[in-house]
Amino acid sequence: MAAEKLHDVPENLSEEYYQITLDIMGSFNKFRPPLNLYRFREDVGRIDTFYKAGGRLTNEQVEELANLVTEGFIFVSRSDHPIYVKHISHQLDLILVDKNLKESEIADIIVEALTMRLANFLDQPVKALSDRLREDLLVLTEYLWHDVHRIRGLMRRLHQNHTLAHHSFNSGVVGLALFLRLNAEDFKKQTIKRRMFDNLTTGFFVHDLGMTKIPQFVREKTQRLSVEEQNKVLQHTRVGYTMLDKLDLRYGEVEACVGDHHERLDGSGYPQKSRGMDISFFGRLCAVADSFAAMTSTRPHAKAMAPGEAAAELVRDEKRYDSRITKALAALIMTEQVKG
């Protein structure tokens, strides 16, 4: 909710502060907001402190604050952005109503929120936590639906070290970036179905669901896996697929990502050893995103590859990966500043 009036505010004010809204203010603790609040004094044309974090507002101050927010005179400092990121990551839908945030700041919030949700869900893959993750993913698709180029900010913020949550986030972002690039014309023509986009996004982020049933010491093992441990890992796509019912995620797009992301064009993958176009397009897309995310993060048994090097290797591996998708990845890496 935007402020109704704001008079004679210096043009450079937005570089150091941004205006707080009633929606955001309502998400704070009523008496103990989590960060400093500043008031614009119209009579003298400057900012001064209204409230310091750690203090407590009186009933009178709460009422006064609400009036000042409505008038558009309450601001937060951009230097407090890390605190704001932590706060709003628990209520991600607020990024859709806070018009004062820069895209880079929103990208920080999305990374924090989705990584947190993924970590919670993958640690305890139950429906309640799946639903919370799904809610945040639908906020992400709403955010991207209005401007697909916003994915660039997330591509520049991929995690560098490997955890299951970090890998799931990176795979999700890369998968989305590839899908958006490959379907750019359809998005322009608005022929992409929103429900499909929502479900595919969920599939990208939860594709490794079955890995939650693999003991952490196996996932993080630096030595060669035993035959029994290898067999457990090879079953994770089947296990993840069977988990979808209890999580109410039995959508075709999610099934394709969870079940097919380790299939390979030459039949060398698993679990079905499917070949070529028998592998779903979404599965082939998720396979590239999953492999790229793994190759470009530091894992217990391998150092991270540079994004360009990883993309080039996948392009060369045309017997196993869809060349249309890997070439789109290489082009994407060349045009975006992806960290390596």
N, C-alpha and C positions, 0 to 999 in steps of 0.2 A: 504494500500500500504506500504510494508515494505521498510525500508531504504536500499539503495544499498550498502552502506559501513559504517562500524563503527569499528575503529581500537583501540586496546589496552584499551578497557573499563574495569575497575575493575570488577571482577566477582560478588562482593557484591553490585554493583551499583543498580541492579534491585530490591533489597530489599527496598531501599529508594526512588527510582525514576523509572519511566518507560518512554520509548521512545515514542515520539509523532509522528504521521504519517501525511502525506499530506491530507488524507481523514478527519482526525480529525481536523487538523489545518484549513481546509477549512470550517468547521462548526462553527468556532469561529468568532466573530466580527473581521473584518480585522485589525482595528486599536486599538481595546480595548479587547483583549482576557480576559476571565473571571477569570483566575487564573495565578499564577506565572509561568514563563517559565525559564528553566535553560539550560545553554549551557555547553557541555562537551568540555573542553580545552585539546586537544590531546597533545599539547606541554608540558603541566605540569601535565597531567593525573588527573585532578580534575574538579569538577562542580563549575560553578559560575552563578550568576543571570544574565539573559539576559533581562528580563522584569518583573516588579512588577504589580500585579493586581491593577487596579484603575488608572494606567497611560495611556499614549497614545503613540503608535508607530508612528514614522515618516515614510514617504514614503520610505526613504532609509532603515530604519530598517525592514519594511515589506518585501522589496526585499531581504535583507540579511537573514531574518528569513526563507523565503521560500527556499533559498539555503542551509541553515544549516539543515533544516528539511529533505531535499532531501538527504543530506550527512549523516543523522542519528545522528546529534549532539545536537538535542533539546529534552529536557526531562521535565516532570512534576513530582512534588513530590507526593508520595503516601499519604503524610499527607494532601494533598488537595483533597483526594478522594471524600469527601462529596460534594465539589463544582463541581467536575467533574460529579458526579452522577446526580446532579440537571441539569447540562447542557445537558448531553447526553440523559437524560430521555425524552427530547423533540424530539430526533432523534434516536430512539431505534435501527434502522438498523445499526448504527455505531458499535454496539457490534460485528457484524459479520465481520468487517474489522479491528478492533483494536486487533491485536494479542498480545499486551503487557499486556492486562488486565488479572488478575487472575480470576478463576471461581467464587470465593467469591465476587469479585468486580463486576463482571457481574450480579450476583444474586442481589446485592444491586441496581443496575441500573434497572433491570427488575421490581423489587418490586416498585421502585419509579415511573417508567414509567407507568406500568399497573394500579397502584392505582390511579394515576393522571388521566389517560384516562377514567377509570371507573367512577371516581367521576364526571368528566365533562359530560360524556355521560348519567349517571343515573340522573344527575341534569337536563339535557335537552336532552331527548332521541329522537334526530332527526338524519336523515340519514348522514349529514355531520360529526357529531361526532361519529356515529356508524362506518362510513368508517375509521376514524382515529384509532378507537379502533381495528377494524379488521386488519388494516395494522400492528399494533404492535403485535397483536396475531399471525399473520403470521410470524413475526420475531421470536417470541417465538417458534413456531413449527419448524422453520428452525434450530434454535439453538438446540432444543431437538432431532431433526431428526438425527443429526450426533452423538449424544451421549445421550441416554435416561437417563443415570445416573445423568445428570446435574439437573434433577428435585429435587435431594436431597437438593441442596442449597436453593431452594425455599421453600421446606417443613420446613426448619429450620428458615424461616423468615415469618411465618404466623403472621398476625396481632392479637394482644391480645384483643383489644377493638372493640366493634361492631359498625359499620356504614354500610349502604347498600353497599358502595364501598368496605370496608374491607371484609365484608361477601362474596361479589361476587368474590373478589380476592382469599380469602381462599378456597372457594368452587371450584374455577377453578383449583387451584394448587392441592388440594386433589383429585379432580376428575381425573386430568391428571396422578397423581402419581399412583392411583389405576388402571387406564386403562393401563398404561405402565407396571405395575407389572403383571396384569392378562394376558397381551399379550406379555410378554417378549420373548417367543420363536418365535412368529410371527415377531417381530421386528428383531430378529437375522437372521431369514430366509428372511427378507425383503419382506414379503407378505402382510404387512399392506399398504392399499392404502392411499397415501398422502392427497388426497382431503378429504377423510373421516376424517382423523386425524385433518386436518385444521378446518373442520366444527364442529367436536365434541369439539375441544378446544374452539371454539367460543360459542357453546352451554353451556359448563360448566361455562364460565365467564358471560354470559348474562342470565342465567336460571331464575333469579329473576327480569327480565325486568318489569313484571307487577306491581311490588311493587312501581315503580316510580309513579304510579297513586294513591297510598295510601298516604294521607297526612302525613307529617313527624311527626306531633304530635301524630298520631295514631300509627305509627311504633315505636315510642319511649315511648309510654305510659307505666307507671309502674302499674297503676291500672287495674282492670279487664275491658276488652273491652265490650262495649255495644253490643247488638244483631246486631244493624246496622253496627257497626265497624267490628264485627266478619265477617259479610256477605261480607263486602268490601274486607277484607283480603282473604277470601275463594275464591273470584273471581279473585285474581291476576294472577293465572295461565292461565285462559281463556283470561284475558285482555292482558297479555304478548303475548299469541299466536296470537291474532288479530293484534298486533303491528308489527309482523315480516314482513308483506307485505310492509309497508311503509319504512321499514329499509332495504329492499332487503336482508333479512336473512332467506328466506323461504327454508331452507335446512332440510332434514329429521332428521339429527342429532341434529340440533338446536331445531326443533319442539319437538323432544322427550324430551330434557332436560327442555325446557320451560313448556311444557304441562304435563309432567308425574312426575316431581320431588316430588310431594306430594301424588302420588298414593302409596298404600301400599298393600302388598301381600294378606292380609286378607280382602281387600275391604273396610277398614276403612278410606282410604285416599280420596282425591278429585282431580279434579272435577268430573271424570267419575266413581269413585268408582270401578275402574278396579281391577281384582284379578290376583294373580299368574303371569304366563307367558304371560298373556294378556297385562301386562305392558311391554313396550319396555325395552330391556337390557340397553340402554343408560339412560332411565328414572330411572331404578332401580339403576344404578350406580350413577347418579346425586343425587338421593334421599339420599344415604348413605353419599356422599360428603357434601351435603347441611346440613343434620342433624348434622354430625360431626363438621362442621364449626360453626354451631350455638351453639352447646353444649360446645365448647372449647373457646369461646370468651365471654367477659364480656358484657352482655346485660342489658338494663334498668331494667328488671324484674328478672334477674337470674345471679348468679355468674358463672364464667367459671369453667368447669370441667377439670381435668387433661386429657391430650390426651389418656393415657392408660385406664383410668377409662371410658371415653366416648366411646372408641372403644369396651371395654368389654361389656358395656351396650347395644350397638348396636348388638353385637354378640348374646347376650342373647335374644334380641327381634326378634327371627327368624320367628315369625308369621307375622311380618310386613316388615322385610328387608331381602333381598337375602343373605343367609348365606355364599355363595361363596364369595360375595363381602365384607361382614363384616369381614370374617376371613382373607381376604387379607389385609383389613385395619389394623386389629390387628397385623398381621405379619409385616406390613409396619411400624407401630408405634414402635414396638419392635426393629427394625433394624435401624431406623433413629432417630436422635436427634431432635425430634419435640418439640418446646418450649411449655410450659404449665404454 
